[in-house]
Amino acid sequence: MSRTFLISAAVAAVLAFAAAPTMANDVFINQAGWGNAAGGAQIGAGNTIGVHQDGIWNQAVGHQNGNGNVGAIGQQGFNNYGETNQLGDNNAAGVGQFGSNHTAILTQDGNGNVAAGVQVGNNCAANVAQSGSGNVAAFVQACP
């Protein structure tokens, strides 16, 4: 798990610092397996959504309304759901899920917030909400 987590963290870091034209938004989706789904919406400039899913029936959703936001979702396993919602500027949110039947929803309403996560095992649930500016939240769960 630690190797996979490090790779996911490296991918998220690359997405955060990827060079792009000033007014561009980017979406990167990589899926392997069967029945995976990814979607979302971007309003603003300089936003990036990155999704990597490996498994079966995983779902990822990213919404960004603002400028300079980064959302990353990495999932490996079966029937996981990850969602990032960002309203404001220069927010960063990331979800990494390994196992089955996890749900993680990260919501940011403000500027310069950071939310992270990792879930391992089965049936973990996380709901992180940040409002205001300059908040930092992290979570790690190991569920049976």
Buried (B, 14 or more C-beta within 10 A) or exposed (E): EEEBBEEBBEBBBEBBEEEEEEEEBBBBBEBEBEEBEBEBEBEBBBBBBBBBBBBBBBBBBBBBBBBBBBBBBBBBBBBBBBBBBBBBBBBBBBBBBBBBBBBBBBBBBBBBBBBBBBBBBBBBEBEBEBEEBEBEBEBEBEBE
